[in-house]
């Protein structure tokens, strides 16, 4: 079971209710024995459905919804389970993490990879009038 502090749960629920455009991830979950990682920006009112970037470690991270209960129910060797990164602080909008994951093949917190992704997204938005201009 993954326990979310009340303040984090409230922030995720607020994002879920407001549906902000391109929010910063608030929650990072990870497999302590492998590459699986999830970054979440919002939690639905059901208290279970998270939205964000999921990377199971197969080189194809994707945006979508995932279940907090299902992730929390995963049992790993040595009695371990999926953990919450208590030190994670999102520094960029979710689109930047997604672009960096696309470029590197997995979710990364590398400052260089995230900066490169932010620059690439800004350039793409300038070149494509269909994309709204965003900071990041």
N, C-alpha and C positions, 0 to 999 in steps of 0.2 A: 504494500500500500504506500502510495506517495502522498505525503502530507504537505499541503500548501499553507504557508502562514496566512492568516486572515487578510493582511494588507495586500499580499500578492494575489490571493483569490479575488479580492474586491477589485483590484486593478484589471485583472484578466476579464472578470465579468463586465466591468464598465466598458472595456474595449469591445466585448461581445455584443453589448447592447447598442453602443454607438457606431460600431463598424467604421472606425476611422480609416482613411486612405493611407496605406503603407505605414502602419505603426512600427515602432521599435519592439523587437522581441523582449518579453518580460521573464520568460521561463526557459531554462535549458534542462532537458533530461538526457541522461546518457547511460550506456551500458558500461559498467566498470571493467568488463572483461573483453570488450569488443568495440567495433567502430560505430554502432548505432547511436544516433543523436537526434534529438527533436528540439526545435526552437518554437515556442508558442507565443502568439501575440494576443490571443483572446480565448475566452471560455464562454460557451453558450449557457443559457439560463438553466439547462438541465444539470449543470455542475459536473458534466463528464466530457462533453465534446470540446476539444481544443482545436484551434486552427493555427497553422504555422508551416514550418519547413521540416520535413521528415527525411532522414537519411539513414537507411538500414545498413549502409556499408557496402552496397553493391555497385556504387559508382553512378547512381541515378537518383539523386535527391529530388524531392518534389514537394510542391505546395499542396496543402490539403488539410482535411480534418482527421483527427485521431482521438481515440478514447483514452482518457486518463485512467479509467478502471482497468482496461485491457493492458495498458503499458505497466501499470502497477502490479498486475497479476503475474507478470513474467517472472519465472523462477530460473535462476542461473546456477551454475555449479557453486559449491562451497557455501550454499545458503544465501547467496547474494541476489539482489534484484536490481531493477532499473533505479537510478538515483537522480535526485535533483541537485544540480550544481548550485550550491548556496552562494557562490562567489560571482556568478554570472551577472553581468550588467551589459545589456544590449547597447551598442554604440552607434548603430546605423539602422535605418529602416529595414524592414524585412526584405524588400526588393534587392538591397545590396548584399545581404547574406545569401539570397537565392542566386544572384548573379555570380558571386564568388564561388558558391558551391557548383554552379554550372561550369565555371572556368577550371576549378581544381578537382572536380569529381567527388566532392564531399563537403559537408559543413565545416567551415574553418573559422577560427578566431584570429588568424594571422592578420596583423595590421596592414602589411603590404598587400595581401590578397584582397582585403576589404577596401582599401584605398583604390586599388586598380579597378575593382568592380564598380565603385562609386563613380570614378572617372568615366568608365565605359558607359554606364547608365546615363550620365549627364550628356555625353557626346551623342548617344543614341537618341535621347529626347530632343536634342537640338536639331538632329537630322531628320526626325520623323514627326511631322506635324500632328499625327494621330495620337502621339503620346503626350500626356500633360506634363508641363515642366514641374520638376520637383527638386527640392534640396536634398542633401544627403551626402 
